[in-house]
Each structure stands twice: as C-alpha cells, then as structure tokens.
Amino acid sequence: MSPTSTYRLQIRPSFDLDAAAGVVGYLRDLGVGWAYLSPLLQATTGSDHGYDVVDPSRVDPARGGGAGLDRFAAASRSAGLGILVDIVPNHMGISLPQENPWWWDVLTHGRGSRYAEAFDIDWEYGGGRVRVPILGVPLDEALADIRVDAAAGVVRYFDHVLPLAPGSLDGLEAFAGRGPDAAVGLRAVLDRQHWELMFWRDEASELNYRRFFAVSTLAGVRVEVPAVFEESHAEILRWVRDGLVDGLRVDHPDGLADPGGYLERLAAAARNPYVLVEKILEHAATDHPETLPAWWEAAGTTGYDAMAEIDRVLVDPSGREALDALDTASRGGEVGPAWGDLIHDTKRMIADTIQVAEVRRLVRSLPGAEAGAGDADPPAADADAGDADARAEDALAELLACFPTYRPYAVGDHLVGRSWLDAAASEASARRPDLAATIAALVPAIADPALEVSTRFAQTTGPVMAKGVEDTAFYRYTRLGSLTEVGGDPSVFALSVDDFHRAQERRQSAWPYAMTSLSTHDTKRGEDVRARLAVLAELPRLWTDVLGRLRSIASTGHGPFDNLLWQAIVGSWPARPERLHAYAEKAAREAAEATGWWDPDVDFERRMHAVVDAAYSDAGPLVDAFVDRIRGFGWSNSLSAKLLQLAGPGVPDVYQGSELWETSLVDPDNRRAVDFARRADLLRRLDEGWLPPVDESGAAKLLVVSRALRLRRDHPDRFDRYTPVTVAGSASAHAVAFDRGGALAVATRLPAGLAARGGWGDTVVLRRGGPALDVLTGRRFEGAAVPLGELLGGYPVALLVDAEVLA
C-alpha cells in the first residue's frame, strides 16, 4: 500500500503528537493521503528536530509519548489518513550522555559494555578509551574546572556529566577534592576512565568514533550487527505490527555499512511496509544519471531529484550567460571556478579538515596498516611523498574529493559503483600525478568488499560530499540561488520542456511510488523563495543593475557573497530581520571563505550584518521596488511548480505550511511554527466558492494544493500514466502540459517573457474532445484545442478532468 500524497509534520515539544492529532481533520479536508511525521523516538532534551535519538525503546515523552502516538493514530484513522514516520538508523545523540543509556553504559564500562559493539569505535586507536571532545581548552588548562562527584559517581565539567568507571576511585579518594595535590589526583582519576577528555578543536583529527557528518554529538550506530538492529528497532517494529504506522522514511541510509542489507532486514522484520529512503542522486556528475539501486527494498527516494527537475524547467536558459558575467564582475573580472573544480576543492578541504579523523581511520584500516605501511606496495612507488601513512592519507583524501556520487555499494563480492571509483582514481591521478602510484595501489583494496577499508570508504564519501557540496560549495556558487538546492547540480542550469517530460516518464515507469518534494526540513530555501529567484534568469540585466545599486548602499566587500545575501533578502522579502541575520551568519560561515565557524572574522561579519540592516533602512525602497517588479512572476512560478509536483508522477509531499507561500530559508528557519487555524479558515472560504486572487495571502496556492490533492485521493485512476501533451502556437514554449490518465495539468513557465511578448496569443493546448472541467475554477471547456489565454486567464495553472468525473 502506498499513499496518494503525504503531508510532513515536525513533531516537537512545542507541537507534540496531541497537537498533531488536532490538525488531522484539516489534513483530511486538504486532501492529504498520509500524515508524514518527523522522528518520534526519545531525543536529546530540547531537540526540535528529533534526529538525535537517545533512547530507541520509547516514543519521546516530550513529543507525546506512546499514549500520544496511540491518540494520533486513532485520530488519523478516523480521518482516513495513513501514517509515515521518519526513522534514524545511522546515529544516536550523545550531547547529554546521561540521557542515552547505550552511550552511558559504554562510557561507564568501555569495551566491557553490552553496547560496546553498538557504536563504531576504534578502541585500539583510543588506547581502549572513547575520546570525548568537550573541553573548551586543552586538558591542562581545563583541570581547574573539572570536578569529581564521588557521591554521584560522575565527573562534571560545566554542564557536561560523565560516568566514573566502577572502582576507578579506589585508593584515590584523597585526591578527588581540591587541594595542593588535586591536579595530580584528578589526572589519576581521569586516566582510569573508559573515556578520554579532549579539547574540542582536536576532534576533527583525533576522534576515534564514527559520527554523522561532522557532528561529534551524533555517534554512528552499527545496525549491521543483528542484536543492535533488533534492539534499536523493537519499538519501531511494534508501531508497524500494531497498526500505528503504515510506512517508514529512512534517514541517511548512505551512512550505514550496508544500506541494501539493512533495507532487506527492515522489510523482513516489518513485513514489507511502504519504505522511502533519504537518498541524493547525482544526475550530472557521471556519464549516466545515477539511479536508486533497484535491489533496495524501497519504494523510492524522498524526492530531491524531482525537486531539481521541477525547479529547472522553470528557469530561462538564455539567462545563463548574463548571470555568469555578473558573477565574473563580482569577482573583479576574474572568472570563477567551474562547478567541477569548485566542488573538488571544497570536498578536499572537508577531507583535510573536519573529516580528517575519518580519513585517518581509513588509513588504519588498510591491509598492512598495522605495520605502518598503509599498503604493502604503494609507498615505495612515491619515494618523495613522505612516509607511507601520510601518502595514503593524501591519496585517500584526493579519491574522496574526486568521487562523483554519494557512495558505492557492496553486494556480495561485487562493488556496485566500481566505475565511479575508477573515474575518481583517474581524476585524482590527473590532478595529483605525484600520488598516481599510491592511488592505483589503493583502488583494489577499496574495490574489495571483503576488506574493512572498502566499507569505510563507502561510509566516508557521503559526509565529504554533503559537507563539501551542500554545506560549502552551495554557499560559494552564487549565480542563481534556486539552483543550489539539496539534490541539485548547479552546472545543470535549466531543463527544456522535452527534457522535463523525459524525466517524468522515467519516474512514472521506474519509481511511480517514490516521494516528490519541493520543500523539506533540509532545503536551503523554501520552494517559493526559489520560484521568485528563478525570475532572475529571465531578467538578468535588471538584476545586475539592481544588485550593483544595492551593493553601493551596503556590501560585505565579497562580491559573490553579496550576490547570495541580496538574493536571499529579495527572495524571502518581507522577512523579519532576525531571520535574515541568522541566515547570513550561517551562509557565510558555511561558505568558509571570508569567515568560518571555528574562527569567525569579526570585521567581515559586522559588514555582513550591516547589509541585512540596510535592507530595512537605506536600501529598503530599492528592495521594495524590485520585489514589486518580480513578485507576480515569482507567484506564477510557485503555482506552476506546485501543480507540476502535485499532478506529476510519484507521491507528492507537502511540507508543513507550504500550502501557502513558503518563504523560509535554511534550517532552523524552515522549522518555524505553522498557523494551521489560518489555513483551515482559508480552506473553508475556498470550499464556500471563493476564488482568491494571486496575492500575498497565498490562498491561490492553497486552492491549487487542495484541489490537486483531493483529485488524486478521490480519483487515483486518473493518475496512472504520464503522457506529454502538445501545446501549439506562438507562445508554446511558455507552457508545460501533461496527461496523467484523465487528469490534464497545464502550467506556465517563463512568465516574465510571456508578459513581454504580450501574452498567450494564438497558443492552445491540444486534448481529446469532450467536455472538461478545470478543478481549480470549476470552469467548463469544450473541444480539442483549448486557448491558453482563456484557460489560464485567471490563474497561471489549470487541472482539467473529464466533466463526468466531477458530475
């Protein structure tokens, strides 16, 4: 069983399961098929996202607990909704160790803990101890702030609490307090623990446990161990078994040792529920677009690939040259790096900095590493490159920087993705001829699934890709913000209508039950921010002029970042100042060019915040005027994108609140509270016959969302195929049309150009004869050739269905 659509709800202490139960009636009225919930297992206190699970044995009490889930499920069933829940098998939260019974037990008992194999810890590298990077200064300087609480059996460092190993104070009680010998005694206590305190700045190079990306408070979990899988999934499987949940969304499967094996085990244990995977596919990085592994027990991805296709069919390809020229001008006349070179360099930076601990663990896992050779043969081939381990580390980092997808996969004795590895080796050798022999010798080991280094390499390519591309390069490649979105490749500037149709035909034939998305809790910009920014590709010279005038009022002194920041301002306008200040800080520090997280540049950030302030003062009139000029075109793009998603192949997801204008920026801005009462009130007005204007209220978008979702839910037989529909006439390039098997969707593209040419003129959409109704307006149309000037006279989109269907 698969849903006709889903609606994502962020469950958190401020919007718990009972609050969610209170909106299921609205979701039903909206036309939603299933409610889609963020993670529910107990998370770190104060967590708003839930991806830092600390106890997999129960529903988070702060989110409503088990009883809250029972009530939500009952309410959803009464409303006819299915339920999809997000699960997090890759990692657990450890920022508050006392809240995580598994991690606490490991810190207490070390390798003797029953959970020692649950976490991916390199015990030998840590001398049998877990390295804990919580110190604000090196250990010698931190000793004065560390307290041994013998009565409680813990060590305290400010807000951090760690367990004392049993018996570790024996004979040392006299030194546990504060006195002339306290420092000596304290060190003796610390040396007896199964954990080792570290200065936080050393975590990138010295950590000895696998983590989620670069987040040291999220420790990797080894679900490939049967007992670990069983204990970490017992509660989740109960939800499915007891009928509380119909499907599961698997977070970050690429971090697992064996994603395919995990999904197979999950399907068997849960008796084949509907399963989606959060998987980013690299469509342009290889000779052939990457596809989801067909052997995986999953209905498809969570829809970033669809997002990229929909965004790009609404981008004017003719704007690329002018936007490239603007980028060059912003760099003082220097042409910026090509996308491939940019992401190589940002990925290499990640491999050399925040992922260096993982790279060094790869070196330690090489055959022969225990002898210090890195690999038996390659070191001697590069006599000038330094010692063996350093050469191996350098070569592995270069391979990671050149790897073109998120990861390869092992299936039995075969490495699926060997061609990607060979391509990476070829590029790495070309970029670094001095490492060619070492790289050539490393490849056979990485390609052998029986070796540890092969598995670990596959688990490391993803973090390097994610941090290097999405979290760094996306903030440096600033030509057009709508292109730098999760799952997108900015080197693909636009899609033609024919290319868009081909992509949808592939989706319908290969993955008809995969999710499609336009906004998520991870998107860099809300869907309607991207829709507005797409207009810049139609009016690049106007944007060039406006940006120059804005920069003359306020500038950071960094041209490409100014472009990024002013785009964020006009794309989300009118946003509250605190939202834009938070975005600016995160964007600049993620870009890691003019400032950074570890060592912020105070002067640059002062100028950066001054840019945001200027938008509300001296630059305000110019921002208002420009937004007024493009706002209507952006709304047209928004409605078109929404219809293309909702009527297109796959299972469309509506991110919470995005049935009205979604002008959020990067998280946590996109997790703000939603005013469901307002949306329900607007929906009631629509159902009373109101046809709203396309304006600031967003009610026109709610009309499109509700009518499309209801049609999918009530008449699924009208959405069982995909056929491109012909648009003929002088403005035919400004329309996208397709038939889903009885539901015909028509959407406007490139609206600024359409307006400049004077409208639709003689353009018609060709359909089979017989009376049809537009479900958005209720208007009736006859004949095979429907004039678009008439069909799209009120809204830039239409959804036609045979009149008899709605009779």
N, C-alpha and C positions, 0 to 999 in steps of 0.2 A: 504494500500500500504506500502510495506517495501523495503528498499534499498538492492541491491546486495552487496554493500560494502559502507564504509564511509572513509573519509579522514579528520582527525582532523586539524583544523587551529586555531592558537592562534591569535585572533583579539585584537589589542592593538594600542596605538598611533603610534608606530613605524612600524606597519603593519596593516593598517586600512582596512576597507571594500573595498575601491577602490584598494588597493594593492592586496587584496584577489581576487577581480574581475580579476586582471591581470594574475592570475595563473589558472583560471578555464579551459582554453584551455589545459594546461599541465595536469590537473587532468583528463580531458576527455581522453587525449591520454594515460594516465597511466592506464585507465580502471576503474576509480572510479565511483561508482553509485551516491552517495550523498556527498556533502560537509558538514562537521560537524564543527560548529562554537562554540567557547567559548562564555561566556556571553556577550551580546550586550548592555544591559541597562546601563544608565549612572552610572559610578563607581567613586570612590574616585579619585581625581586628582593624576595622576602619577601611578595609578594601572596598572600593566602589566598583571594581571590575570583576572580581571573583576568580581570576586566573592564578592566584597564589593560594591554592588549596593547602590546608594544613592538616585536615582530618578527612580522609575519604570514606569514613564509616557512617557519616550522617549529613543530612541537609543542614546548612548553616542556620543556627538559631536566629542570627541577626537578619537572615533573609526569610524567616518564617518557619524554619524547622520542618520536620517531617509532617507534622499536622498541617502546616501551611501548604505544603505540596499536595496533601490529600484534598484540602479545600479548593485549591486552584484547579486540580484535575477534575473534581466534581463539577465546578462551575464551568469549566471548559467543555466537558462532556454535555452538560445541559445546553450549552450554546452551540453544540455541534462542531466544536473545534478539536483538532488533533493537537499533539504536543511534541515539539522537538526541543531537545536540551543539549547545550554545549558541554562537552567534557574535556578534561585536560590530562591526558595520559603521560605527557612528556616530562612534567616537572611538578615540584611542590614548593610552597612558600616556606622560607626559613628565616625571615627577618626577625621574628619573635620565636626563638627556638622552643620556649616553654609552651607554646601553643601547638606545636607539631609533635605529637607523641613519637612518631617514627624518628625524626631527626634528633629529638631529645634523647632517645634511647641510644642512638649512635654516638652522640657526644658523651653520654654517660659511660658506655661500655666499649666504645671503639669497635675493633674487629670482632669482639665477642658479642656484639649486639645482634639480636634476631633480625634487625633491619639493616645490618651492615651491607648485604648484597642488594638492598633495595635502591641504594644511591650509587651513582657511578663515580666511585672514589679511587684514586690512585694511592693506595695505602703505602706502597713502597716508597714513592716519591716524597710522601709526607713523613717518612720515618715512622709509619704506623699511626699517624695522627691526622686529623682533619684540620686543614688550615682555615681559620675564621678571620676574614678581613674586616674587622670592625673598629680598629683603633684609628683615632684621628691624628695620631703622631706615631713615630716609631716606638717600639716597646719600652726602651729605656726611659723615654720621656713620659710614657703613659702610666708607668708603675704607680705613681703617686695617686692616680685616680682609680686604681683597681682595688676592690675590696673583696676579702674572703668572708663570706657569711656562713660560718661553720654550722650554726644552728639550722639554717635553711638548706644547707648542703649545696650552696651555689657560690659562684663568683659574679660580682657585679662590676660593670663598667658603665657609668652613667645609666642609660635606660636599658642597657644590654644585660641579659642574665644567662649564665652558662652553668651547666651542672658539674659538680665535683665528682670525680671518679670514686667509686666505693673504696674506702681505705686510703685515699690519697693524702689525708691529713695525719695519718698515723706517724707519730714521732715528730710532727712539725707544728703541733698546736701552739707552741710558744711563739712561733714566728708569724702566725696568722693575723695578729693585730698590727698596731702601728707602734713602732719603736725604733731604736737605732739599728736593729738587725732586720727590720721589716722588709726592706728591699731584697735582701738575700733570701729571707724566708719565703717571701712571696714568689720569688723566681723558682724556688724549690717546689712550691705548691703547683705553680703553672707547669713546670716540667713534668709533673706526674699525671697530667690530664691527657685525655684522648683527643683533645683539640689543642691547636696552637694559635695564639693570637697574632694577627698580622696588621701592619699599617695598611689602610685601605688602598693607598696608591700602589702597593705591591701586588694587588690581586690579579692584575692583568697578566703578570709574568710568573707569579709563584703559586697560584691557586692549584689545588690538586683534586677538585671535583668538577664534573661537567655541570654546566649551568645552562639556563635558557639565554641564548644570545650573549649579551654582556651583563646580564643581571645576576649579580652574585647572591641575591636574596631569593633566587629561584633555582633550586638544585635539581639536576636531571635525575629522573627515575628510570630504573631498569625494568620496564614492563615485559621485556623479553623473558624474564625469569618467571616461570609458571606461578610460583607462590606469590610473587609480587603482583602479577596480573590479577590473580584471584582475590587477594585482599584489597587491592586498590579499586576493584570493580564490583565488589559484592553488593554495595548499595545501589550502584548504577543498574546492575542486572536485576536487582529487586524491583526497581522502578518499571523496567520493561516487563518483567514477569507478572507483576501485579496490575499491569494495565494503566499505570500512571503516566507512562511516556510511550510515544509511538516511534520516535526516531532519535538519532544521536548525531550531533555535529562534532567531529573530532578535531580538536585544536592541534595545530603544528605536528602532523604525523611525520614530517620530514626530520624531526629531531630524534625519532626512535631508531633503534638499531636495525629493525626490520619492519618497516611500515606495512608491507604486504602481509607478512606473517601475523602482525598484530591485528589487522583488519579481519583476517581469516579467523583468528581465535575469537575476536569480538563477535563476529557473525554467528559462529557456532554456539557461543555461550549465551547470546541474546536471541537466538533463533531467528536470525536474519531480519532485523528491523531495517527501516529506512536509515541509511547512513550517508552523511556527507563529510568530505574532508576539506580542511582549510589548506589548499594547495595552490601555489602560484606557478603558473605555466609560462615558460619563456618562449614566446611565439616568434620572436625575430632574432634570437641570439644564435640560432643554428640554421643549417641548410633547410631543415624541415621543422615546422612548428612542433613544439613539444606537446604531447597529449597525455592525458591521465593514464597511468598504467592500466591496461584493460583487464589484468588479472586481479586487480584490487577488488575486494568485496565492498564496493561503494557505488552509490548512485551518481556520483559526480563531485565536482568542487563546489565551493561556496560562492562562486560567481565573479571573481575578479576578472577573468578572461572576458566574460560578457560585458562587463563594465568598460573595458578598454575598447571593445568593438563599437559599442553604442556611443561613447564619447567621440570617437574618431570619425564616424560617419557624419557628425555634425560640425566638423572642423573644415574650414575652407583651405584646400591645399595651396591655393595661389598666395596665401599669406605667409608662407614659409620663408621666402626669400627676404621679405621686408623685416620679419621678426629676427631672422639671422643677422641682418645688417644692424638692427638695433642692438643685438647682443654684442656684436663686434664694436660698435660705437661705445657701448657702456664699458668696454674693456680698454678704452683709449686707442681703438683702432686695431687691436690685436685679436685675431680670430681665435675664438675659444676652442678647446679641445673637442674632437669628435666624441660622440657618446661612448663608443667602444674604448677609446683611450681614457676617457674620464672615469668610467667605472672600473677599468683595470687599476687605475691609480688609487681610487678610493677603496677598493677591495683590498689592495695591497697594504694600504695604510691600516685598515682594520686588522689584517693578518699580523701586522708588525706591532700593533699596539694592544687594543682591548681583547684580541683573540690569541695573543702570543702564548698564553698558557696552554691553550688547546693545541696550537701548532707544536709546541714542545712536547706535549703528550704524544702527538703523532710520531715525533722523532723517537721517543722512548718505546713506542710500540712497533718500531721497525724490526725485522729479523736481524739479529746480531746486535741490537741496541744495547743489550746488557753488557756487551764487551766494549761499548763506547764507540762502535764503528758506524752506527747509523744504518749502514747496509754493507754487506760483505764486500761488494766490488766497487761501487761508485766512488768512494773517497779518493782513491789513488789516481783516478782519471782527472781530477781537478786539483792538482797539487798546489796551485796558487790561491785557492779559495778559502784557506784556513782549515781548521780541524773538521773532522767528519761530521760531528753533530751540527756545527754551525752551517756547513754546506747543505746538509739535509734540511735544516730548518729554513734556510734561504730558498731552497728549491721547492719545498712543500708550500711555503707562503706564495711563491710565484705560481705554482699549479693552482692553488686556491683562487688566486686573483684572476686567473685565466679561465677557470671552469665556467662553462656557459649557461648552466642550469642550476637549480637549487641542489640537486644531488643525483648521483647514480643509485641503482638499486640492485641488490643481490637476490637472485632466485636460484636456489640450489648452488651449483658450481658456476653459475653464469653471472657476469656483471652486466646488467642491462644499463646501457649508457657508456659502454666501452668506447664508442665513437666520440662521445663528449670528452672522455679522459684523453683520448689520443689527440683530439683537437686542442685541448688545453695544453698538452705536452708540446705540441708543435708550436703553438703561440708562445708559450713560456720560453722555449728554447730559442725562438727567433728574437724575443725581447732580451733574453739573457743568455747569449751564447756561452758565456763563461760557466753556466750551470748545465749546459746541454747534456753532458755525460751523466751527471748526477740525476737529472730529471729522467733520462732514458732508463737508468737503473731502478728508479723508484716506481715507474709505471707498472712493471709486472707484479710487484708486491701489492700495490693499490688495487690492481685488477683481480687479485685472487681473494674471493670472498671467504676463504678459509682462514685468512690472516686477520688479526686484530686491526692492523693499520688500515685495511680496506673498509671495515665497518666504521672506524673512527673518522676516516677521511670523508665518508659519506655523511656523517653527522656534523662535520665541520664546514662543508661547503655552504650549507644553508645559512648559518649565522654570518659567515663572511659576506654572502650575497645580500642578506637582509640588511645588515648594518652598513655595508659598503654602498649599496644601491639605494634602497628605500629611505634609509635614515641618514644618508650623507649626500650621495650624488643628486638625489631628487631636490635637495636644497641648494645645489650649485648650478644645475641646468635649468635656467630660469626663463627661457624664451617664451613659453606658454604654460602657465601653471596647470591647466586642465590635462596636460599630457603626463605630468609627473605624479601619477596616482598608482597605488598599490596594484600590482598585476599588469601595469602598462609599461611600454617601452617607448621613451620619448623619441627614439630615432624613427619610429613609425609616426609620422606627423598627422596623417589623415587616412581615411578609408573611402574609396569610391562606393557608390551605391551597389555596384555589382559585387565588389569585394565583401561588402557587408552581407549581402544576400548569401554569398557562398559560405561565409562563416556561420550564418544561422542555419543553413541547410545541413552543414556538418554537425551542428549541435543537435538538430532535430533527429538526425539519423543515428548519431553515435551516443549522445548523452541527453536524451529527452527529459530525464528526471533530475538533472543537475540543477543546482540553485543558480539564479541570476541575481545580481546586486547592482545598485547604483551608489548606495551609501552603506557603510558599516561602522562598527566601533573602532576600526583601524584606518579608515580612509583619511588621507591628508587634508582633503577639502570636501565639504558636503556637495552632493550632486548638483545643487542649484548654484553654488559658487562656480563649479566647473562649467556649468551651462552658460553662465554670464561671461566667464573668461574666454570661452570659445569664440565669442563675438570679436575678440581682439584680432583673430586670424582673418576676419572679414574687413576689419578697419585698422590694419597695422600702422598706416601712416598717421592716422588720427591718434592712435595710442603713442606712437613715437613722439609726436608733438606734445601731448598731454603729459607724458612721463618726463620729458625734458623740463616742462614748466613746473611740475611737482618737485623735481629734484632741485630746481633753482630755489625753491622755498625751503626744502628740508632734505638732507641727504646724509647717508652714513659715510660717504666717501668711497663706498664699494659699489660700483655700478650694477653688476649682476644681482647683488643682494637688494639694492634699491628697487630693481625691477620686480623681484619676488615679493618684497614687502608691500609696494604700492599696488601690485596685483591683488594681494590678499586683502588690502584695505578696500579697493573698489569692488572686489568680488563678493565680499561679505557685507558691504555697506547697506544700511547703517548698523554696524556692530558696536557694542559697548566698548569703551576704551580699554577696560581691564582684559577683555578677551583678546584684543589686538596686541596689547603689551605682552601677554603670555605667549601668544603665537610668535611674535617677533623674537623673543628670547629663545624659545625652543628651536625655531628655524635657524637662527644664527649659530647657536651652539651645535646643532646637528650638522650644519654645513662644515663646521670646523675649519673655516678659512680665516675669518677676522677675529673670531673669539671661540671659546670652547667650554665644555662642561668642567673640565679639571682646572683650567686656568683662565677664567673669563677676562677679557680685555675691557677694563672699566671705561676707558675713553670711547671705544667703539660702541659699547652698549649704551652709553649716555647719548651718543648721536642717534643710535637706533631708536631709543625710546622717544627722542625728540621728533623723529619722523612721525611716529604714531600721534604724538601730541599735536603736531602741526595739522594733521587731518581734521582735528576738531577746532582749529583756530585759523591761521593764515591760509592754509590750503583747503579749508572746508568748502568755500564757494566753488573752487575748481573741481573738487571731488564730487560735489553735488551735481554740478552741470554735466560732468562726464557720465556719471552713473545714470542721470536722467536720459542721456543720449542712448545708452546701450541697454537700459533695464528692460524695455519691452522686447528687444531681440533675445535677451537672456531668458525671459519668461517663455518665449516661444520655444527656445531650445530645451528648456526644462520640461515643458509639456510633451514635446516630441520624444525626448529621452525616456520619459516615464512611460509613454504609450509603447514605444519600441520594446522596453523591458517587459511591461505587464502583458502585452499581447504576444510577445515573441516566444520562441521555444525555451523550454526549461521551466523551472519552478521559481517564479519571481518572489523575491523577498522585499518587503517594505521595512526599512529601518525605522525604529520608533520615532514618530513625529514627522517623518518625511512625506506624509500625505499632504502637508502644507510645505511652503518653501523651506528647504533645508540649507541653511547658510552657515553651517558650522565649519570650523577649522579643525586642525589636528587635535587628537585627544590631549587632555580630557574635555576639550570644548565640545566635542561631539557626543559626550555622555551627559549633557545637561538634562534637567528635568523637563518633562513634556506636559503640556497643558491639555490633557485629554478631554476635560469638560468643554473647552472651547471647540475642539474638533468635533465632539459629539453634537454640540449645538449647531455648528455649521452644516453637519451632515443632515440633521433634521430639517434645516431650511432647504437644502438641496432636494430632499425627498418630498418636500411640500411643493416643488415645482420651480424653485428659484434657479435661474441660470445666471451665475455670477459673472461679472466682468473679470478680465485677466488683470488683476491689480495686486496691491501689497498684501491683501488678505490671504492670498494663496488658495482661496476657495475654488478657483478654477482647477487647480491641481487636485484637490480633494474630489472634485467631480470626476476627473479622469480616473483617479485611483479607484474610487468606489464602483464606478460603472464597469470598468475593466475587470476588477476582481470578482464582482458579482456575476458577470457573464462567464468568466472562467469556472467559477464554482457551480453555477446553476446549469451550464451548458458545456461541459467538458468535451463533448463530442465535436464542438465547433473549433477545437484547438488540437487536432490530432495529426496535422501535417503542416508543411511550410511550402508555400508557392509564391515566388516573386510575382508581383502584379505590375503590368505595364502602365506607365504614365507617359502620355504623349502631349506634345505641344511645346511652345517656345520656352516655357519655364519648367520643363520636366526635370531638370537637374536639381530643382529645389524641393523635390518630394521623394519620400521613401514609402513604398506601399507593398503589402504582402497579405496573402490569404492564408489563414490558419485552418481551413477546412470548413468554412462557413462564417467565420469572423474575419472581416477585411479591415486592416489597420492602415491609415494614411497619416503621415507625419511630415511636417515642414522641416526643411533644412536650409541653412544659409539664409536666414530671414532678412539680414541687412541687405544682401544682394538682391533678394526678391523685392524688397521695398524700393531699392534704387532703380530697378527695371520697370517699376510701375505695377507690380502685382502679377497675378496668375495669367492674365490674358486669355489665350485660347486653350490653355492646358487642361487636360481631362485625365481622369483615371478610368481605365477600362475594366469592366467587371461583367460577370454573367448577368443576363437580363432578369427581370422580376423585381418587384418592389422590395426595397430595403430600408431599414431604419438606422439612423445614427443613434447609438445608445447614449451618447453624451447629451444630445439635444432633443431627441425624440422626433427629429425631422425625417420626413419620408422622401426617398429618391427613387426615380424610375429610370429604366433604360440602361444600356450597356456603357455609355460614355457619360460620366458624371463630371460636370465642370468643377474644377477645384476652386474657382472663385466663388462658387455657390456653396460647395461642400465645406470649405474652410473659411467661410465668411465671418463666422463668429469666434471660432477657436482655431488654432493652428493645427489641430489634430481632429481625426474622426475615427469612429469604430463602427463599421457597418455590419449588420446582420440581417438575414432574410426576415422580412416583416412577419412572416408566420411564426417565427421562433418566439417573438415577444407578444404575439396576439393574446 
